Amino acid sequence: MAKGKKKDKQKLADPGAPIRIEPTRVAKPKVTFKEPRSSTPQVARAMTFGPDTYKWMGIGFALVMVGLFLMAGSRGDNFTEFNPEDIYSPVKITLAPAVILAGLGVVIYAILKK
């Protein structure tokens, strides 16, 4: 600390002395020139899945949507009244989840089929 204080006192003590300015170092960017991509030949890659796989995936997603539609059920006439026959119907409790699981199974089959 004492050295730093002496330097500060020297700067204040000699106001007429020329000020030494150190040059600032600036990093020079490395410039590399690449050839345009259009000049290189493009290699066509094969698709990840074939058309049959997309067909099976579409069928699976359609089954999931049908299951969700079955689970939604009817709207009902009176919104303030609880209707247990509509909510706990066998279509919503058993059939809709089974259709959704079947749709997910078809999608998994389509992905693993390759």
N, C-alpha and C positions, 0 to 999 in steps of 0.2 A: 504494500500500500504506500509505503514511503516513496518509492520510485515514481509512482503515478502522481503523487502530490508534487514532487519536485518538477516534473515535466509541466504540470499545469502552472506552477509558479513561474517557470522559465518563459512560458508562452505569454503570460501576463506581464512579466517584467520587461520584455523586449518587444514593444509593439511595432518598432520600425524595421524589424528583421523581415526578410522576404519569407513568404509562406511557401512551404514546400508542398506541392500537390502531387500525390502519387497517381500514376495513370490507372484508370479503371480497366480491369481485365474483362474482356467480353468473349464469351464462348462462341467459336465459329461453328455454325451448323454444317454438318456433313451432308453434302448434296450428292445424291445418287440418282442417276437417270435410268429409268426402266423402259423397256420396250413396250409399246402399246399391247394390250391383251388381244386385240383383234388379229395380230399377226401370228399368234400361236394357234395351232390347230386345236379345236374343241373336241373332246372325247365325250360321246354320248353315254350316259350312265343308264343302267337298267333301272326300271321302277322298283321300289321296295316291295310293293304288293302287285299282284296281277289283277286282271278284271274280275275273276271269280271271287277273289278275296273281298273286293269292294262290293260285289253283289251280296255276299253273305253278311258283310258288315251293315249294309243298308237294310237287309231283312231283320237283322238283330235290333237295329235302332228303331225300326218300325214297330217291332214287338214291344220294345220298351215304351214307346209312345202310346200304343194301344193299352198297355197295362196301366199307365198313368191316367189315361182317359177313363178306364173302367174304375179306377180308384177314386176319381173325382166324383162320380155319381151324379145324382140329380140335384136340382136346385131347391126344390121344395116350395110350398106355398107360403108358409108362415115362418119368418126368420126368427121370431122370438120363442118358438116352441121347439123343444128337443124331441126328435123323432128317432128312437133307438132302432126301429125296424129298418130305417133307411141307412143309418150310420153303420150298424152291425150286420148288414146283409152279407150273405155268403159270397156274393160277387166281389165286394170290397175287402173282405177278410181273407178269402182263400184264392179266388180266381185271379184277381189283379196282381197280387205279389208273385203268384206262380208264373204269370205271363211275363212280368218284368224279369224274373230270374231266368226264364227261358230265353228272353232276348239277350240278356247279358251273357248267357252261355253260348249263344250263337255267335256273338261278337268275339268272345274268347276263342271259340273254335276257328273262326275266320282268321284271327291273327296267328294262331299257332299252326294252322293248316299248312303254311308255307314250309 
